[in-house]
Structure formats: structure tokens, C-alpha cells
Amino acid sequence: MPRRRSRDQREWERTTLAETTKRLPERAAFTTTYGAPLPPIAPPEGDRHDLPGEPPYTRGIHPTGHRGRLWTMRQYAGMADAEATNERYRYLLASGQTGLSVAFDLPTQMGYDADDPRVSGEVGRVGVSISSLADMERLLEGIPLGEVTTSMTINATAPILLAMYVALARKQGVPLEKVGGTTQNDILKEYIARGTWIYPPGPSMRLAGDLIAWCAARLPKWNPISISGYHIREAGADAVQELAFTFANAIAYVDAVVARGLRVDAFARRLSFFFAAHSTLVEEVAKFRAARRVWHRIATERYGATEPASAQLRFHTQTMGSTLTAQQPLNNIVRTAIEGLAAVLGGTQSLHTNAFDEALGLPTEESARIALRTQQIIAEESGAAETVDPLAGSYLVERLTDEIERRTLEEIARIDGLGGALAGIERAYQQEAIEASAYEHQRKVEAKERIVVGVNAYRSGEEVVPPIQKVDERLVQRARDRLREMRARRDAAAAGRAREALRRGAAGSEDLFPLVLAAVEAEVTLGEISDDLRGVFGTHRPRP
């Protein structure tokens, strides 16, 4: 534990800080990324004595931080079809990656099979196409599911993809108590910021809750939901909005599961979160520290959680995509390094660092390697992992932590006043707030009040564009051909019975995840399951 500063030393620091602040220009009033100015820089009120690993976990949920164990290096990847993605996973694992993160293409996220003519131009474009259990087998061939944790960025079709993963673990003979990973399964943020929904909010919340409840009983090492602020931030939210809207969504999910009769301590330890790491380094560190405090208060004060793990915020972080520029793309290596460092200094549990060419296309093998090496350099060379909460005690960091916590709680209270996250979404409160924040940011960029290097300042005469990786259409066609072959050889009668059982369950009140799992094991495809649920639930039509 660091030594306490003497009274004389603290007084000298306060005096020096006050004198320095007087000499700073007007813009030195610190602002959140797109938001209103914070009060003038000053020491926080009173001295805090929070210790790492102790409530409210400002300084981290583990006493030893990254000194005890490094964060999981989990690079997000998906390449057209299952075999090509499996090859990339093997390459990343051989290069030192310590966990998998699956990027699915948009048809998979929206519940369409690879051979569906409605999505023919989108298959394999921004991730891997997975339509069947056979595709999942090819995706993870040779990867031991009892040893490697897998994160799946999937929401509306999360129950289907997890069912495929569980069915594959069973085929591998892996006990379910050893299967670890995460399904994003956060449908509310899709209505707020991202748009890959299928069903109306009510049925969507039912599906998300069924998955959480099933995992709590059967899959103890699995995080059944990763409540995501990342996409909210990418859509244009500021740091406070990112936290507030994420935690408001978390409250809605916890309320839904508690209403089923589960105690919060029965499932809260497996709730995980997903945040963005912006290039505003100090603010981001403070944001992560404030987030841990806020979740501790929600879990203990709102829900009466008594298990320490229920109130410990565990989160994955990804560096920003919206800060990457197509202009001077090599500059993105520096941006990503700053953002990755912010996540580490803030105490993340796992991290994805973006490739420098992602503003142009799918990452190449070289850019994916550089992104992973960025994490490894932070871990092995920067010294950031050698101290728990390295920036603790900085007046700016502590004041920002306090201020972001206060503003986040105020915003959550405002959403509560609307009737909660779902009611706010129906009134477009969150959506309009994000739009206003994004507009203000863009106005500042265009007015050069906020500098983006290589975009509105420091431009070069010639821009060097690195090689761009494109989707191989032959791989897409291979995925379609194999899907048709699977349908031709499967037991059509068994598939039909499983689909009928799912439709009946959806029309009634049965837990749906076991029915989805049975359908997957009968080789019913993702598109077929989604169409059956569309037939019962309908599709979401957002209000103008």
C-alpha cells in the first residue's frame, strides 16, 4: 500500500495546483467528451480511503489488480465463413491471445440464414455467417470449449447461438460446469443505439430473461448477458450517458429476472458489462472507477445484494471504432494504444484493441497482429499492470470520478422518473439525448473546436492507403452450399416436431431456451427458429 503523504506535502500540492490552474487558459475547464464543463479543477471533498478489492470497489474488484492476473486479451474476429474464422482464431491463440470473441455478420444477428435471398449482399461482410449447429462445429473445430472462454457479440439471436454452443459442448463431452464465456444478449441497447432488433421489446425481454435464468441454473461459468455501453458510446453518447443508459438497462434486466422469483444473489455475480475506451485518457480512467461505485450502490442499495460478487462490476472493454479515421490510418495505432491504456489503468477484466485499418475494411492478418501486440506491449513494457489503480490520488482523476458518479446517478434517477429504461426507449428519451450529444461533437469537429489529427488538422499532401481485405465470395458460397446440404440430410420429421414445440411454447408461457436448444440439436437453422418466433411475436416497428 502506498505511503500516506505528509500534511506539508499535501498542502504544497494543493498550493501548486491552485497556482497552475490560474495560469491555464479558459479551455482548461475539463469537460466530458461531448458534455457540459465540469467545475474548476480542485481536490475532491474529503480524503477517500477505498482500498483495492474492498467496497465500493473504486480502485478495482481485486486486491492485487493486474499484478495478480493480467486482463484477458480477447480480440474480436469473424471472417466470412466458419472455416476462415477458425483459421484466424487459431492464429490469434498461437500469437498469445487468451480468449475468443466472435463477430457475427448482420444476417446472423438479424435471424436470417446464409442462403436467404433477402440478405444475399450482406452475408459474411462484417463477421462470420453462422446458420446451423454444423457451422458452429466448423467455427470452433479443434478449440477445447472447457479451456478457452468465448465471448459472442449477439443479441436478438443470442439464445440460438448459445444453444448451438451448448449443443457443441455436449458433443465434445465437455461438462457444462466447465464451459465459460459470455453472450451479449443486451437487446435494450439495440433499441437505443444499434438497431439489430427482431421482435418487439416485450418478447425480446422474455427471451433475454429465459437465457439468464437457464444459465443461472445450468451454466454456472457463463455470463448470460453483457450489458453494453459500448454501442451507446459509439452512437455518440458522452461518458456519463454511456454509464447511465447502461446501468438503467441493467436495472430493467435485473427487475425482469427478480420478477421470476430469483434472488439477485443467485444470478448477479454472472452479470457482466461492456464499455468503450475513448481516447480522452484521464476521463476514461475516471469513468471506469465511477462505474464500479455506481454498480455497487445499485446492487446493494436497490436490490439488497449480500454476496460481494453480486456488487462487483466486471467488464470487458473495446477501444473505439468511431475514433478511427480512414485518413492517415496508421495514426489509429496511436489512438488505439491510448484507449487500451485507459482501459488497463481503469481496471478492465478483458480487452479488445481495434485494428488500425478497421475504418477501411476487415482487419488484415498484419493489422490484427499489431492490435494484439498493442495489448501485449501495454502489459509487458508500460508498467501499467505493476500497480493497482495507478492514477489513484490524482486530484483530477479523483474529482472526475466523483463528478461522473454524481452525474450518472442523476441521469439514472431521471430515467427512473420516466418509468425505467423501457419506458424511456418508448418515448425516445435515450435516443434523442444521444443524437444531441453526437450532433454537438460533430459541430465542434467541423468548427475545429475539437481537433482530429489528419481530418480537420495536420493533413498530409498524399494519403497512403494500406491494403484492404475484402470478403472472398467463394467462402460465402461455400457456406450457402453446406447449409443446403445439411437441410437435405437432416431428419426432417424431428426438425418439424422441434419447430412446432417452439411455436407452441412461444404462444404460451414456457421457458423458451430449452425449446430453442432442442430445435438446434434437431438441426433446425437459425433462420427457421427466428422465423417461427417472428410468426408468434411479430417484429419491432419503431415509432417515428
C-alpha positions in Angstrom: 0.0 0.0 0.0 1.5 3.4 -0.9 2.7 5.6 1.9 0.4 8.5 3.0 1.6 11.9 2.0 2.6 14.3 4.9 0.4 17.3 5.7 3.1 19.6 4.4 3.4 17.7 1.1 -0.4 17.7 0.6 -0.6 21.4 1.3 2.3 22.1 -1.2 0.5 20.1 -3.8 -2.7 22.0 -3.3 -1.0 25.4 -3.5 1.0 24.4 -6.6 -2.2 23.0 -8.3 -4.1 26.2 -7.5 -1.3 28.4 -8.9 -1.1 26.3 -12.1 -4.9 26.3 -12.6 -4.9 30.2 -12.5 -2.4 30.2 -15.4 -4.4 27.7 -17.6 -6.4 29.1 -20.5 -10.2 29.2 -20.5 -10.5 25.8 -22.2 -8.8 24.1 -19.1 -12.2 23.7 -17.5 -12.4 19.9 -18.0 -15.4 18.7 -20.0 -16.8 15.2 -20.5 -16.2 14.2 -24.1 -19.3 15.8 -25.6 -20.9 17.2 -22.5 -21.0 20.2 -20.2 -17.9 21.6 -18.5 -17.0 20.2 -15.1 -16.4 22.6 -12.2 -12.9 24.1 -12.0 -10.2 21.5 -11.2 -9.9 21.1 -7.4 -9.2 18.4 -4.8 -12.2 16.1 -4.1 -14.1 16.9 -0.9 -12.5 14.9 1.9 -10.0 12.1 1.6 -11.2 8.7 0.4 -9.6 5.6 1.8 -11.0 3.0 -0.5 -8.7 0.0 -0.9 -8.5 -2.2 -3.9 -10.8 -5.2 -3.6 -13.0 -3.5 -1.0 -16.4 -1.9 -1.4 -17.3 0.3 -3.2 -14.5 -1.0 -5.5 -13.4 2.4 -6.8 -9.9 1.1 -7.1 -10.8 -2.3 -8.5 -12.6 -5.5 -7.6 -9.4 -7.5 -6.9 -6.9 -6.5 -4.1 -3.9 -7.1 -6.5 -5.4 -5.7 -9.7 -3.5 -6.8 -12.8 -0.5 -7.7 -10.6 -2.3 -10.9 -9.6 -3.6 -11.7 -13.1 -3.5 -9.8 -16.4 -6.7 -9.0 -18.2 -8.0 -11.4 -20.8 -6.8 -10.4 -24.3 -9.9 -11.1 -26.3 -9.7 -9.9 -29.9 -13.0 -9.7 -31.8 -12.9 -11.5 -35.1 -15.2 -13.0 -37.7 -14.2 -13.8 -41.3 -17.0 -14.6 -43.9 -17.5 -18.3 -43.2 -16.8 -20.7 -40.3 -13.5 -22.3 -41.6 -11.9 -19.0 -42.4 -12.7 -17.6 -38.9 -11.5 -20.8 -37.3 -8.2 -20.2 -39.0 -8.0 -16.6 -37.7 -8.8 -17.9 -34.2 -6.0 -20.4 -34.3 -3.6 -17.7 -35.5 -4.6 -15.3 -32.7 -4.4 -18.0 -30.0 -0.9 -19.0 -31.3 0.1 -15.3 -31.1 -0.8 -15.1 -27.4 -4.5 -14.2 -27.3 -6.1 -15.7 -24.2 -9.8 -15.7 -25.1 -12.1 -15.8 -28.2 -14.6 -13.1 -29.3 -16.9 -13.9 -32.1 -18.0 -11.3 -34.6 -21.2 -12.4 -36.4 -22.4 -11.0 -39.7 -25.6 -8.9 -39.8 -27.8 -11.7 -41.3 -26.8 -13.9 -38.3 -27.6 -11.1 -35.9 -30.9 -10.4 -37.6 -32.1 -14.0 -37.7 -31.5 -14.9 -41.4 -29.7 -17.9 -42.9 -26.8 -17.5 -45.3 -28.9 -18.7 -48.2 -31.9 -16.4 -47.6 -32.3 -14.2 -50.7 -33.3 -11.2 -48.5 -29.8 -10.8 -47.2 -27.7 -12.1 -50.1 -25.5 -9.0 -50.3 -24.7 -8.9 -46.5 -23.6 -12.5 -45.8 -20.1 -12.6 -44.3 -19.5 -8.8 -44.7 -18.8 -7.7 -41.1 -18.4 -11.1 -39.4 -18.8 -14.8 -39.7 -22.0 -16.3 -41.0 -23.5 -19.0 -38.7 -26.8 -20.6 -39.7 -26.6 -24.1 -38.1 -25.1 -26.3 -35.5 -22.8 -27.7 -38.2 -21.5 -24.1 -38.8 -20.7 -23.8 -35.1 -18.8 -27.0 -35.2 -16.7 -25.8 -38.0 -16.2 -22.4 -36.3 -14.7 -24.0 -33.2 -13.1 -27.1 -34.6 -10.0 -28.1 -32.6 -10.7 -25.5 -29.8 -11.4 -27.1 -26.4 -14.5 -25.4 -25.0 -13.7 -26.5 -21.5 -10.4 -24.5 -21.6 -11.0 -21.4 -23.8 -13.6 -18.8 -22.9 -15.7 -17.4 -25.7 -17.5 -14.1 -26.0 -20.3 -13.8 -28.5 -21.5 -10.4 -29.6 -25.0 -11.4 -30.4 -28.3 -10.0 -29.1 -31.6 -10.7 -30.8 -30.5 -14.3 -31.7 -28.4 -14.8 -28.5 -30.5 -17.8 -27.3 -30.0 -19.6 -30.6 -26.2 -19.0 -30.8 -25.8 -20.0 -27.1 -27.9 -23.1 -27.7 -25.5 -24.1 -30.6 -22.5 -23.5 -28.3 -24.1 -25.7 -25.5 -25.0 -28.4 -28.0 -21.4 -28.4 -29.3 -20.0 -28.7 -25.8 -22.2 -31.7 -25.2 -21.0 -33.3 -28.4 -17.4 -32.7 -27.3 -18.2 -34.3 -24.0 -17.4 -31.1 -22.0 -19.3 -30.8 -18.7 -21.4 -27.7 -18.8 -20.0 -26.6 -15.4 -16.6 -26.1 -17.2 -18.0 -24.1 -20.1 -17.1 -20.4 -19.7 -17.8 -17.3 -21.8 -20.4 -14.5 -22.5 -23.4 -13.8 -24.6 -24.0 -10.2 -25.1 -27.8 -10.7 -25.1 -28.5 -7.0 -24.4 -31.5 -6.2 -26.6 -32.4 -2.9 -24.9 -29.3 -1.1 -26.3 -30.3 -2.2 -29.8 -33.5 -0.1 -29.5 -31.4 2.8 -28.1 -28.3 2.8 -30.3 -27.6 0.0 -32.7 -30.7 -1.3 -34.4 -30.2 -5.1 -34.8 -33.5 -6.0 -33.2 -36.1 -8.5 -34.4 -39.0 -8.8 -32.1 -40.9 -6.1 -30.0 -39.4 -5.2 -26.6 -41.7 -7.4 -24.6 -40.9 -10.7 -26.2 -37.3 -9.7 -26.5 -37.0 -9.2 -22.8 -38.7 -12.6 -22.3 -36.1 -14.3 -24.4 -33.2 -12.4 -22.6 -34.7 -13.3 -19.2 -35.1 -17.0 -20.2 -31.5 -17.2 -21.1 -30.3 -15.6 -17.9 -32.4 -17.9 -15.8 -31.3 -21.0 -17.6 -27.7 -20.1 -17.3 -28.1 -19.4 -13.6 -29.3 -23.0 -13.1 -27.3 -24.9 -15.7 -24.2 -23.0 -16.9 -22.5 -21.6 -13.8 -19.4 -20.2 -15.5 -21.3 -18.4 -18.3 -22.1 -14.7 -18.3 -25.6 -14.8 -19.8 -25.7 -11.1 -20.5 -23.1 -8.4 -21.2 -24.9 -5.1 -20.7 -23.3 -2.9 -23.2 -22.5 0.8 -23.1 -20.0 0.4 -25.9 -22.6 0.8 -28.7 -24.3 3.6 -26.9 -20.9 5.5 -26.8 -20.2 4.7 -30.4 -23.6 6.1 -31.4 -22.5 9.5 -29.9 -23.2 9.4 -26.2 -20.8 11.1 -23.8 -19.2 9.3 -20.9 -22.0 10.0 -18.4 -24.7 8.9 -20.8 -22.7 5.7 -21.6 -22.8 4.7 -17.9 -26.3 6.0 -17.1 -28.1 4.4 -20.0 -26.1 1.1 -19.5 -27.0 0.9 -15.8 -30.6 1.8 -16.5 -30.8 -1.1 -18.9 -29.1 -3.3 -16.2 -31.8 -2.3 -13.8 -34.5 -3.4 -16.3 -32.9 -6.8 -16.7 -32.5 -7.4 -13.0 -36.1 -6.4 -12.4 -37.2 -8.8 -15.1 -35.3 -11.7 -13.6 -36.2 -10.9 -10.0 -39.9 -10.9 -11.1 -39.4 -14.6 -12.0 -38.7 -15.3 -8.4 -34.9 -15.5 -8.5 -32.9 -13.8 -5.7 -30.4 -11.2 -7.0 -27.5 -13.1 -5.5 -28.5 -16.2 -7.5 -27.5 -14.5 -10.8 -25.9 -11.1 -10.3 -22.4 -12.5 -10.0 -22.6 -13.6 -13.6 -23.8 -10.3 -15.0 -21.1 -8.6 -17.0 -20.7 -5.2 -18.6 -19.1 -3.9 -21.8 -17.8 -0.4 -22.1 -15.9 1.7 -24.6 -12.5 3.1 -24.1 -12.3 6.6 -25.7 -9.1 8.5 -26.4 -9.8 11.0 -23.6 -7.5 9.1 -21.4 -8.0 10.7 -17.9 -11.8 10.9 -18.3 -12.0 7.3 -19.3 -10.0 6.1 -16.3 -12.3 8.1 -14.0 -15.3 6.7 -15.8 -14.3 3.1 -15.1 -13.6 3.9 -11.5 -17.0 5.7 -11.1 -18.8 2.8 -12.8 -17.7 0.4 -10.2 -19.0 2.7 -7.4 -22.4 3.1 -9.2 -22.9 -0.6 -9.7 -22.0 -1.3 -6.1 -24.7 1.2 -5.0 -27.3 -0.3 -7.4 -26.7 -3.9 -6.3 -26.6 -3.3 -2.6 -29.0 -0.3 -2.0 -31.5 -1.1 -4.7 -31.6 -4.9 -4.6 -30.1 -5.7 -1.2 -27.4 -7.9 -2.6 -25.3 -9.5 0.2 -22.8 -11.6 -1.8 -19.7 -9.4 -2.5 -19.5 -10.8 -6.1 -23.0 -9.5 -6.8 -21.9 -5.9 -6.3 -18.5 -6.2 -8.1 -18.6 -4.7 -11.6 -16.9 -7.0 -14.1 -16.5 -5.5 -17.5 -15.0 -6.1 -21.0 -13.6 -3.1 -22.8 -13.2 -2.3 -26.5 -11.3 0.6 -28.0 -13.4 2.9 -30.1 -14.3 2.4 -33.7 -15.7 5.9 -34.2 -12.3 7.5 -33.3 -10.6 5.6 -36.1 -10.1 7.6 -39.2 -9.8 6.5 -42.9 -7.5 9.4 -43.3 -3.9 8.6 -42.2 -4.9 5.2 -40.9 -1.6 4.5 -39.3 -2.4 7.2 -36.7 -5.1 4.8 -35.5 -2.4 2.6 -33.9 -1.6 5.5 -31.5 -5.3 6.2 -30.8 -5.9 2.5 -30.0 -2.8 2.4 -27.8 -4.1 5.3 -25.7 -7.5 3.9 -25.5 -6.2 0.4 -24.5 -4.0 2.0 -21.8 -7.1 3.9 -20.4 -8.9 0.6 -20.1 -6.0 -1.0 -18.3 -5.5 1.9 -16.0 -9.2 1.8 -15.3 -9.1 -1.8 -14.2 -10.8 -3.7 -17.1 -11.2 -7.5 -16.9 -10.8 -8.1 -20.6 -9.9 -6.0 -23.6 -10.2 -5.9 -27.4 -8.0 -3.4 -29.2 -9.1 -2.4 -32.7 -7.0 -2.8 -35.8 -5.8 0.3 -37.5 -7.5 -0.4 -40.8 -11.0 -1.1 -39.5 -12.2 2.3 -40.8 -11.5 0.9 -44.3 -12.5 -2.8 -44.1 -12.0 -6.1 -42.3 -8.7 -6.3 -40.4 -5.8 -7.9 -42.3 -3.6 -10.5 -40.6 -0.9 -7.9 -40.1 -3.3 -5.3 -38.6 -4.8 -7.9 -36.3 -1.4 -8.9 -35.1 -0.4 -5.2 -34.4 -3.7 -4.8 -32.4 -2.8 -7.8 -30.2 0.8 -6.7 -29.8 -0.5 -3.3 -28.6 -2.1 -5.0 -25.6 1.0 -7.1 -25.0 3.2 -4.0 -25.0 0.9 -2.3 -22.5 1.1 -5.5 -20.4 4.8 -6.2 -20.6 6.5 -2.9 -21.2 4.5 0.1 -20.0 4.4 -0.8 -16.2 0.7 -0.1 -16.1 0.0 -3.5 -14.8 2.5 -3.3 -11.9 0.4 -1.0 -9.7 -3.2 -1.3 -8.6 -5.2 1.7 -9.7 -2.0 3.6 -10.8 -3.7 7.1 -11.1 -5.3 7.0 -7.6 -4.8 10.2 -5.7 -4.5 12.5 -8.7 -6.8 15.5 -7.9 -8.1 15.5 -11.4 -8.8 11.7 -11.5 -10.5 11.8 -8.1 -12.6 14.8 -8.9 -13.7 13.4 -12.2 -14.5 10.1 -10.6 -16.8 11.9 -8.1 -18.3 14.1 -10.7 -19.1 11.3 -13.2 -20.6 9.2 -10.4 -22.8 12.1 -9.3 -24.0 12.9 -12.9 -24.6 9.2 -13.7 -26.8 8.7 -10.6 -28.7 11.9 -11.5 -29.3 10.6 -15.1 -30.4 7.2 -13.8 -32.9 8.9 -11.5 -34.2 10.9 -14.4 -34.8 7.6 -16.4 -36.5 6.1 -13.3 -38.8 9.1 -13.3 -39.9 8.2 -16.9 -40.8 4.7 -15.7 -37.5 3.0 -16.4 -35.3 2.2 -19.4 -38.1 0.5 -21.4 -40.4 3.5 -20.9 -37.6 5.9 -21.8 -37.0 3.9 -25.0 -40.6 4.1 -26.0 -40.5 7.8 -25.5 -37.2 8.0 -27.4 -35.6 9.8 -24.4 -32.2 8.0 -24.7 -32.2 8.1 -28.5 -32.7 11.8 -28.6 -30.2 12.5 -25.9 -27.5 10.5 -27.9 -28.4 12.3 -31.1 -28.0 15.7 -29.4 -24.6 14.7 -28.0 -23.4 13.3 -31.3 -24.5 16.5 -33.1 -22.6 18.7 -30.6 -19.5 16.6 -31.1 -19.6 16.9 -34.9 -20.3 20.6 -34.7 -17.1 21.1 -32.6 -15.1 19.0 -35.1 -16.4 21.0 -38.1 -15.7 24.3 -36.2 -12.2 23.0 -35.3 -13.1 23.4 -31.6 -12.1 19.7 -31.3 -9.1 18.6 -33.3 -9.0 15.3 -35.1 -5.5 14.8 -36.4 -5.4 14.1 -40.1 -9.1 15.1 -40.5 -9.5 18.7 -39.6 -5.9 19.5 -38.9 -2.4 18.3 -39.8 -3.4 16.9 -43.1 -0.8 15.4 -45.5 -0.5 16.1 -49.2 -0.8 12.4 -50.1 -2.7 9.8 -48.1 -1.2 6.3 -48.1 -3.9 3.6 -48.0 -2.9 0.2 -46.7 -4.0 -3.0 -48.4 -7.7 -3.6 -47.7 -9.0 -7.1 -47.0 -12.3 -8.0 -48.8 -14.8 -10.8 -48.4 -14.0 -13.8 -50.6 -17.3 -14.6 -52.3 -16.2 -18.2 -52.7 -16.3 -18.6 -48.9 -19.8 -17.1 -48.8 -21.0 -19.6 -51.5 -19.4 -22.4 -49.6 -21.4 -21.5 -46.5 -24.6 -21.5 -48.6 -23.9 -24.8 -50.2 -23.1 -26.6 -46.9 -26.3 -25.2 -45.4 -28.4 -26.7 -48.2 -26.6 -30.0 -47.9 -27.4 -30.0 -44.1 -31.1 -29.4 -44.7 -31.2 -32.2 -47.3 -29.7 -34.9 -44.9 -31.2 -33.9 -41.6 -34.2 -35.8 -40.0 -37.0 -33.6 -41.4 -39.6 -35.1 -39.1 -37.6 -34.4 -36.0 -36.9 -30.9 -37.1 -40.6 -30.3 -37.8 -41.6 -31.6 -34.3 -39.0 -29.3 -32.6 -40.3 -26.3 -34.5 -43.9 -27.0 -33.6 -42.9 -27.3 -29.9 -41.1 -24.0 -30.1 -44.1 -22.2 -31.7 -46.5 -23.6 -29.0 -44.1 -22.6 -26.2 -43.7 -19.1 -27.6 -47.5 -18.7 -27.9 -47.8 -19.8 -24.2 -45.7 -19.0 -21.2 -43.0 -21.8 -21.3 -39.3 -21.0 -20.8 -38.1 -20.8 -24.4 -34.4 -21.6 -24.1 -34.8 -25.4 -23.6 -37.1 -25.4 -26.7 -34.5 -23.5 -28.7 -31.8 -25.9 -27.6 -33.9 -28.9 -28.6 -34.5 -27.3 -32.0 -30.8 -26.6 -32.6 -30.0 -30.2 -31.7 -32.6 -31.3 -34.2 -30.6 -29.3 -36.8 -33.2 -26.5 -37.2 -31.4 -23.5 -38.5 -31.1 -20.0 -37.0 -33.3 -18.5 -39.7 -36.0 -21.1 -39.2 -36.1 -20.6 -35.5 -36.2 -16.8 -35.9 -39.0 -17.1 -38.5 -41.0 -19.3 -36.1 -40.7 -16.7 -33.4 -41.5 -13.9 -35.8 -44.7 -15.7 -36.6 -45.7 -15.6 -32.9 -44.2 -12.4 -31.7 -44.2 -10.2 -34.8 -41.4 -7.7 -35.5 -40.5 -4.4 -33.9 -41.6 -1.3 -35.7 -40.0 1.8 -34.1 -42.1 4.9 -33.7 -41.1 7.9 -36.0 
